[in-house]
Amino acid sequence: MWNWLLDTLHSYPELSIFLALAFGFWLGPKKIAGFGLGSVTATLLFAVIIGQFGITITGPIKSTFFLMFLFAVGYGVGPQFFAGLSKDGPRQIAFSVLVLALCLLVPFACAKFANLDLGYAVGLYAGSQTISSAIGVATDQINHMGLTPEQAKSYADSIPIGYAVTYIFGTIGSAIILAQLGPKLLGIDLVKVCADYEKEIGGDLGQDAGQLAAYRQIEVRTFKVSSNSRVVGKKARDIAPNLRVFIERVRRGDAIIEADGDTVILGGDVLAISGHRSVLVEQIEPHATEVDDKELLNAPVNKVDVYITNKAFNNKTIKELADSPQARGIYLSKITRHMVEIPILPNTEILRGDILTLIGSERHIAVAAKALGYADRPVQDTDLVTVAGGIFIGGLIGALSIKLGSIPLSLSTSGGALLAGLLLSYGRTVHPTFGRIPAPALALMNTLGLNVFIAIVGINAGPGFVAGLQHVGISLFVWGIISTSVPMLVAIYLGHYVFKFHPAILFGVCAGVRTTTAALGMIQETAKSKVPALGYGMPYAIGNTLLTIFGLLIVLLMSHS
């Protein structure tokens, strides 16, 4: 049975990719003491094990999936990447660029001091900074350096060894430094500063941030208006001007009227009023008689994700959105930025590219979605013409090469695909009629593209992995600790004393620069608040882009120094 399996994998090596993925995604999510390997590292390790049996995978399949992954990365961060050119963005960009320069230069210095070869240096950089995408960009550059096939393969096989040895501390160490060590070094009580920051931007201690603006637990209830009620003769918008409750429908005799802000209330009307449950119970019920009117209540209520594209709403606060005419009858359930949920507070700012989960009637949702951007309703279709054409054109641009002295410089096809994703995603915020990639499809392109690439890298590097690990393992692990820790520690002090970020968002900003969602989760857990996520988005967009491109620079620095 075992011999048959090995013979089959040798005959059909593509099956070994799926074997590595299956084991990697099974082990990756499992956690010990709150930490796990993650799917990428687990897939790499299982791929290396498979590679020990002499299985190799040739052809362009590795590069194909990597191009798909980088396009998805660019597409995912495009709106916030360009949104950073306004308001507080330049300050965050300047901070991000300085820290990212350290994230490149510190691993480079460690690699030179330790006398590591080019492959191990790339692996040290990619693992210590937890940027898997840099592996592909660096490999592309190595393949265009005019090396012999044997030397290029030797370097390429060293990269996953360096990556695997340094990645675990890159993840765990970053989380510990930012969530535990950093606040202590600065003397910051993270729980207190986050609670204070919530107050500053409209929150209230002791309540869930999502409930502060009365945007959760929405109900519609029906109340009858007596002939002597104080609301008789008033317009719908005037009966509770200081509360976020809305008259949705009115029964007047046998007729049911779809209400708006100008609807005048008459005695005997039955009103269907929407709002947060606590508001309806505490503010409306004591002054009205609740009745059971199933027909009046029988109006569909939708929960829809709306993708923000209208630049008129960029940098608008939740309070400003709530006061706009388009927000009538709309309740905000969630804000998602770069697949990270950020807190809902009155002064939380919305950026183009954010996804707002809205609750309301079909007609109210339609009005809000048209004003804000478009309703990202679940669909199955992906605009593959734009996706494939974008990757092709981006790859052509990336393939162009110029020489700086004797040094060949190019974005490489992978850098071109990243650029294409950035530009197309931003273009879609201006004209959302093309380039549609549903969120699940984008997540699949991102996850599958990277992990297939990593699986092939691991399988092909398998035969030399153990020997390489024995040769540089312990020392490389120590250099990885230094490469991870120094940029993060400098970032904390730089952000606090030079750029003066509020302590509540400082550590979220630092986590965003290093694109480490695991660290952000630990920071939020320590802070007992989602507030740190408010600093994550813009630096994440910059970091995800530059850390990937720096895979090319680490090769150039190592090969010409």
SEZA-535001 format. One record per residue (C-alpha): residue in three letters; z, x, y. Coordinates in steps of 0.5 Angstrom, whole numbers, plus 2048, in hexadecimal, padded with zeros to 3 digits. Layout:
<atoms>
alaZXY;...
</atoms>
This chain:
<atoms>
met800800800;trp802806805;asn7FC80A803;trp7F7803804;leu7FB80280B;leu7F980980D;asp7F280980B;thr7F180380E;leu7F4805815;his7EF80C814;ser7E9807813;tyr7EB802818;pro7EF80681E;glu7EF801823;leu7F47FD81E;ser7F9802820;ile7F9800827;phe7FB7F9825;leu8007FC821;ala803801826;leu8037FB82B;ala8077F6826;phe80C7FB825;gly80D7FD82C;phe80D7F682F;trp8137F4829;leu8177FA82B;gly8167FB832;pro81A7F5835;lys8207F6830;lys8267F9834;ile82C7FD833;ala8317FD838;gly82C7FA83D;phe8277FF83C;gly8207FF838;leu81A803837;gly8157FE83A;ser80F7FC837;val80B802839;thr810808837;ala811804830;thr80980382F;leu80880B830;leu80E80D82B;phe80B808826;ala80480B828;val806812827;ile809810820;ile80380D81E;gly7FF813820;gln80381881C;phe7FE815816;gly7F8818819;ile7F581281C;thr7F1813822;ile7ED80E827;thr7E781082A;gly7E280D82F;pro7E380A836;ile7E8804834;lys7EE808837;ser7EB80983E;thr7E880283E;phe7EF7FF83D;phe7F2803842;leu7ED801847;met7EF7FA846;phe7F67FC847;leu7F57FF84D;phe7F17FA850;ala7F67F584E;val7FB7F9852;gly7F77FA858;tyr7F67F2858;gly7FD7F1857;val8007F585D;gly7FA7F4862;pro7FD7EF867;gln8037F2868;phe8007F9868;phe7FC7F786E;ala8017F2871;gly8067F8872;leu8017FA879;ser8057F587D;lys80C7F487F;asp8117F887B;gly80C7FB876;pro80B80187A;arg812803879;gln812802872;ile80B805871;ala80E80C874;phe81480C870;ser81080A86A;val80B81086B;leu81181586C;val814813866;leu80E813862;ala80C81A864;leu81381C861;cys81181885B;leu80B81D85A;leu80E82385D;val814824859;pro811823852;phe80C828855;ala81182D857;cys81582C850;ala80F82D84C;lys80D833850;phe81483684F;ala814834848;asn80E837847;leu80B831843;asp803830842;leu7FF82B845;gly800826840;tyr808826840;ala808826847;val804820848;gly80881D842;leu80F81F846;tyr80C81C84D;ala80A815849;gly810814845;ser81581684A;gln81281284F;thr81180C84A;ile80A80B84C;ser80680B846;ser7FF809849;ala7FF81184C;ile7FE813845;gly7F7810845;val7F581284C;ala7F781A84A;thr7F481A844;asp7ED818847;gln7EE81D84C;ile7EF822846;asn7E9820843;his7E5822849;met7E882984A;gly7E382C846;leu7E882E841;thr7E683083A;pro7E782A835;glu7EC82D831;gln7F082F838;ala7EF82883B;lys7F2825834;ser7F8829834;tyr7FA82783B;ala7F8820839;asp7FD820833;ser802823837;ile80381D83C;pro806818838;ile80B81D835;gly80D81F83C;tyr80D81783E;ala811815838;val81681A839;thr817819840;tyr816811841;ile81D80F83E;phe821812843;gly81C810848;thr81D809847;ile825809846;gly82680F84B;ser82380B850;ala82780584F;ile82D80884F;ile82C80C855;leu82A806859;ala82F801856;gln835805855;leu83580C858;gly83180B85F;pro836805861;lys83C80A860;leu839810863;leu83880C86A;gly83E808869;ile83B801869;asp83E7FB866;leu8377F8863;val83A7F1861;lys83D7F1868;val8377F386C;cys8327EF868;ala8377E986A;asp8377EB871;tyr8307EC871;glu82F7E586E;lys8337E2874;glu82F7E6879;ile8287E3877;gly82B7DC876;gly82F7DC86F;asp8367DA86E;leu83B7DD869;gly83D7DA863;gln8367D6862;asp8307D885E;ala82B7DB862;gly8257D6860;gln82A7D0862;leu82B7D2869;ala8257CF86C;ala8267C9867;tyr8207CA864;arg8227C985C;gln8257C3858;ile8207BF85C;glu8217B785B;val81D7B185D;arg8227AB85E;thr8217A4861;phe8257A0866;lys82479A86A;val825799871;ser829793874;ser82678F87A;asn82C79287E;ser82B79987C;arg82B79E881;val8247A187F;val82079B880;gly81B79C885;lys81B7A3884;lys8167A8881;ala8167AB87B;arg8177B287E;asp81D7B0882;ile8227AD87D;ala8257B387B;pro8217B9880;asn8267BE87E;leu8267BD876;arg8207BF872;val81F7B886F;phe8197B486F;ile8177AD86E;glu8117AD869;arg8107A6868;val81279F86A;arg812798867;arg81179386C;gly81178C869;asp80C78D863;ala808793866;ile80A79A865;ile80879F86B;glu8077A686A;ala80B7A9870;asp80A7AE875;gly80E7B187B;asp80C7AB880;thr80D7A587B;val8127A087E;ile81879E87A;leu81979687A;gly81F792878;gly81E790870;asp81A79786F;val81C79A869;leu81B7A286A;ala8197A7864;ile81D7AD867;ser81C7B4865;gly8217BA866;his8267BF863;arg82B7BB85E;ser8317BD862;val82E7BB869;leu82C7B4866;val8337B3863;glu8377B5869;gln8337B386F;ile82E7AD86D;glu8327A9868;pro8387A886D;his8347A5872;ala82F7A186D;thr82F79C867;glu82B7A0861;val82779B85D;asp82379C856;asp81C79B858;lys81879E852;glu81179D855;leu8137A085C;leu8157A6858;asn80F7A6853;ala80B7AC857;pro8097B2854;val80D7B8857;asn80A7BF856;lys80C7C6855;val8077CB857;asp8067D2859;val8037D385F;tyr8007DA861;ile8007DC868;thr7FA7DE86B;asn7FA7DC873;lys7FC7E1877;ala7FF7DC87C;phe8057DC877;asn8067E3876;asn80D7E6878;lys80F7DE879;thr8167DD877;ile8187D7872;lys81B7D4878;glu8157D487C;leu8117D1876;ala8167CC875;asp8157CA87D;ser80D7C987C;pro8097C387B;gln8067C5875;ala80D7C5872;arg80F7BE872;gly8117BC86B;ile8117C3868;tyr8167C7865;leu8167CE863;ser8197D085C;lys8177D785C;ile8147DD85F;thr8107E285B;arg80E7E985E;his80B7EE859;met80E7EA853;val8157EB856;glu8187E5858;ile81B7E685F;pro8217E1862;ile8207DB866;leu8237DB86D;pro8227D8874;asn81F7DF877;thr81C7E2870;glu8157E4873;ile80F7E286F;leu8097E786E;arg8027E586C;gly8017E6865;asp8087E3863;ile8087DD85E;leu80C7D7861;thr80E7D285B;leu80E7CB85F;ile8117C585D;gly80E7BE860;ser80A7B885F;glu8027BA85E;arg8007B8865;his8067BC868;ile8047C2863;ala7FD7C1865;val7FE7C286D;ala8037C886C;ala7FE7CB867;lys7F87CB86C;ala7FC7CD872;leu7FF7D386E;gly7FA7D5869;tyr7F87D2863;ala7FC7CF85D;asp7FC7D4857;arg7FC7CE852;pro7FB7D084A;val7F47D2849;gln7F17D6843;asp7EB7D8847;thr7EA7DF84A;asp7E57E284E;leu7E27E784A;val7DC7E884E;thr7E07EB854;val7E57EE84F;ala7E07F284B;gly7DB7F3851;gly7E17F6855;ile7E37FB850;phe7DC7FD84F;ile7DB7FE856;gly7E2801857;gly7E1806851;leu7DA808855;ile7DE80A85B;gly7E380D857;ala7DE811853;leu7DB81485A;ser7DE81C85B;ile7DE821860;lys7E0828860;leu7E682B864;gly7E4832863;ser7E483385C;ile7E882D85B;pro7E5826859;leu7E882085C;ser7E681985A;leu7EA812859;ser7E8812852;thr7E680C84F;ser7ED80A84E;gly7EF80B855;gly7E8807857;ala7EB801853;leu7F1801856;leu7EE80185D;ala7E97FB85B;gly7EF7F7859;leu7F37F885F;leu7ED7F6864;leu7EB7F085F;ser7F27EE85F;tyr7F37EE867;gly7EC7EB868;arg7EE7E5864;thr7F47E4869;val7EE7E386E;his7E97DF86A;pro7ED7DC863;thr7E67DA861;phe7E57E085C;gly7E87E5858;arg7ED7E0855;ile7F17E384F;pro7F77DE84D;ala7FE7E184D;pro7FE7E1845;ala7F77E5845;leu7F97EA84A;ala8007EB846;leu7FC7EC83F;met7F77F1843;asn7FC7F5845;thr8017F583F;leu7FB7F683A;gly7F77FB83E;leu7FD80083F;asn8007FF838;val7F9800834;phe7F8806838;ile7FF809837;ala7FE80782F;ile7F780B82F;val7FA811833;gly80081182E;ile7FC810828;asn7F881682A;ala7FD81A82C;gly801819826;pro80081F821;gly802824827;phe80882082A;val80E822825;ala80C829826;gly80C82982E;leu81282582E;gln81682A82A;his81382F82F;val81582C836;gly819826834;ile820828837;ser81E82C83D;leu81982783F;phe81E82183E;val822825843;trp81C826848;gly81B81F847;ile82281D84A;ile821822850;ser81A81F851;thr81D818851;ser823819854;val82281D85B;pro81C81885E;met82181285C;leu827815860;val823818866;ala820811866;ile82780E867;tyr82981286C;leu822812870;gly82280A870;his82980A872;tyr82A80F877;val82381087A;phe81F80A879;lys826805879;phe824800874;his8297FB874;pro82E7FD86E;ala82C7F686A;ile8257F886A;leu8257FF86A;phe826800862;gly8207FB861;val81C7FF866;cys81D805862;ala81C80185B;gly8157FF85E;val813806860;arg814808858;thr811801856;thr817801851;thr8197F9850;ala81E7FB84B;ala8227FF851;leu8217F9855;gly8247F4850;met82A7F984F;ile82B7F9857;gln82B7F1857;glu8307F1851;thr8347F6855;ala8347F285C;lys8347EB858;ser82F7E985D;lys8277E985D;val8277EC864;pro8257F3862;ala81E7F0860;leu81C7EF867;gly81B7F6868;tyr8177F7862;gly8107F4863;met80D7F9868;pro80F7FF866;tyr80D7FD85F;ala8067FC861;ile806803864;gly80A80685E;asn805803859;thr7FF80585C;leu80180C85E;leu80580E858;thr7FF80D854;ile7FA811859;phe7FF816859;gly7FD817851;leu7F781B854;leu7FB81F859;ile800822854;val7FA824850;leu7F7828856;leu7FD82B858;met7FF82D851;ser7F8830850;his7F7834857;ser7FE837858;
</atoms>
